[in-house]
Amino acid sequence: MTRILRQLTTRLGRAAATVAVLAAALTGTAAGTASAAGGWSCSGAPVPAGYVITMYNPGGCSNHGSWYQQPAQDRLWTCSGSPIVSGYVLTGYNPQGCNGVGAWFHQLVRNGIWTCPYSPIPAGYRSTTYDARGCNGLGAWLTVKA
């Protein structure tokens, strides 16, 4: 029974951490420790402009979870809930990435790139053809210059 409770607690902690990061990313506020630009920060800390979240440690920050923030760059896996920096699109999905929280592959937009659901489509581009097998079965759209 203890093992089941630990697993449940771990899963609930990961879900709460994901919600906290999403809330911070969407509102620009945080309920927790502030972070310096980049490096490890506690769940709920704001993510600086131009940065993404690339790793998750469920045991960090006294078991409340911690996230690693780094500047965005082309061809980088980021954790679910990470901001998507302007000019980037989501092109792959791994549900086991970021210590089980899920991860998305960020790439700079370009003509003929396949994008996942929830990916922004930057100005000057549009989505066309759909492939249900893309993005690990979530589906993907061909993104081309408008």
C-alpha positions, 0 to 999 in steps of 0.5 A, a space after each residue: 500500500 505504501 508503494 501505491 501511495 508514493 506513486 500516487 503522491 509522485 503523480 499528483 506532485 508532477 501534475 501540480 508542478 505542470 499546472 504551476 508552470 502553465 499558470 506562471 507561463 500564462 499569467 507571468 506570475 508565480 507563487 513561489 521562489 523567484 528565479 534568476 535568468 536560467 538555471 534551476 528554479 522551484 515550481 511556479 517561478 516565472 520563466 524569463 522571456 526568451 527562455 524555455 524549460 528543459 528538465 524537471 526534477 520532482 525531488 527538487 525544492 524540498 520535493 515540490 519540484 524544480 525546473 531547469 530554464 535555459 535560452 531557447 534554441 533550435 532543435 531543443 526538447 522542452 517540458 510540457 508547460 514550457 513557454 514557446 518562444 516567438 518564431 518557434 514551433 512544436 514538431 515532436 512529442 514524447 509523453 515520457 520526456 521531462 521525467 514523465 511530465 511530457 516533452 515537446 520538440 521546439 524548432 525554428 519555423 521554416 517552410 515545409 515543417 510539420 507542426 504538432 497540435 497546440 503549436 503556434 503558427 507564426 505570421 507569414 505561415 499557414 497549416 495545410 496537409 494533416 497527418 494523423 500519425 505525426 507528433 507521436 500519434 497526436 497528429 501533425 500539420 504541414 506548415 508552409 509560407 503563406 
